[in-house]
Amino acid sequence: MPNSHRAYANRRVTAASLQTDRTVAAYRTDHQDRSGMSRPSRIQALQVAKRYASAIGLKAAKIALIDQLFAFSKAIDWSDAEIIPLVWPSNEVLARRLGIKVSTLKYHLAGLARISHSACGFG
């Protein structure tokens, strides 16, 4: 499994998370043979994420949250093709950096999770 050294370090395993892992594994298998396909940089990936968020009508708070989540990724996450970027900032740290309450942060995180699951065809 990709990132098996840290994939389940701090998160609850659910049917949705297992399905996401299977989808990622299938994507990697499908694209592994395409030597012309390169991995985007963190900046390129963030630009795409922000454009997509804006295109589907996400408000500034969720776009700022996306920006913060990308900020917690490491350079190796974007340069090593064997690693899937994964971040685990605490809710308190994210809320403080965004200048919002933890309960508001949880609301925005849940909204992003719903959108990502819908975009991946999970519901």
N, C-alpha and C positions, 0 to 999 in steps of 0.2 A: 504494500500500500504506500502511495506517495507520502512523504513526510511522516512515516510511521514513528520516527523518533520524537515527534511532537504533536501529531495529529489529534490525539485525545487527551493531551496532558491536563487540560483544565475545563473540558466541556462535557456536558451530559450527552451520551450517545442516544440519539432518537432515530426513529424511522426516517425522518427528513434528513438528518445528518448522514446517515448511512447511504441514502439515495443520492445525496449530493456527492459523497465520496465516490460512488459508482459512476456518476455522471462525469466527474473530473477524470477518473481513471479511463473511461471510454473516450473522452475527448483527447487525452494524452496519447492513447493508443492510435486513434484515428489520425492525429497530426504528427506522430513521431516520425513517420516516413517522409514527411514533406521537408526536405532539407532546405528549401528556399524560404521556409517560414521562420522568422526570427522572433525572439521574445521582445516585447516592448520594454522600454525603460520605465522606471517608476513615474517619471514625469509624463511620458506618453500615455501610460495606463490611467493616470489620474485625470489627464485631459479628456480621455474618452469617457471615463466614469462621470465626470462633471457635465460633459455635453449630453450624455444619456440622461442623467438626472434632470437636467434642465429641460430636455426635450419631452420628458414624460410629466413635466409639471411639478417636480419637487421644489419645495420652497427653500429659501436660503439656509435655514437651520439644518436640514438634512444634507444639503450640499457641504456645509461647513463640517458636519460630522464625517462625511466621506473623506474630506480633506484631512481631518485629524487622524482617521484610521490609517490612511496612507502614510502619514507622517511617522507612525509607529512601526512601519515596516523597515526592514534592514536592507542595506545595499545588496547583500548576498542573495536576498529573496528575488532580486530582479536580474542578477547576473548568472546564477546557477540554474540551468534548465531542469534540474532534478528537484528543485524546491518550489513549493507552492507558497506564495506569500501568505503569512498567517500572523495575526497580531492579537495580543491579549492585554491591552491596557485596562486598568480597573475603571469601573463606572465613575468612581470618585475623581480620578485623574481626568478622564474625558470631560466630565461635567465642569470641573474647575477650569480646564483649558477653554471650554466653550462659553463659560460664564452663565451656566444654567444649573437648575436643581437636578439631582440624580433622578428623581421621578420623571422629569421632563426628558432627560437623556434616555431613560428606558423606553419611553413612549416613541422617541425618534428611532432608537435601535430596532424596536419591534416593527415599526413601519418599514425600515430598510429591509429587514428580514422577510417581511411579507412580499415586498416588491421583488426581491431577489428570487424567492421561491416561485413567484408567478412568472418571472422572466425565464426561469429554467424549466418551466412546464410542470411545476409541482402543485399547482392549484391556484 
